[in-house]
Amino acid sequence: MTWLYFLILAALNLAAWFFFKKLLLLRSISQIQAEVELEMHSRAHQLLVRRDQLEVGLVKETAEADEQWKGDLAEYMEEYEQEALLRAKRRLNGV
């Protein structure tokens, strides 16, 4: 009878340890996502400010500047997609 109690307690301990590790993983994923989202938001804000400056004419540049802005925006979107793919891969590999 004591062996039965021992096995039940051992199984409960293993399950608790497993779920604890999963919770730690979920917590770290949310922190990483928050940091990445903050960085992307900051970069998007900088691009929007630059676009507004171009539209108002505060920046005395030609059509080349407009093309550069479009290139920056495309690069930003590509980096954001790559970050999302990497986070998804890490999440799938870690879980």
Order of alpha helices (4+ residues) and beta strands (2+ residues): alpha-alpha
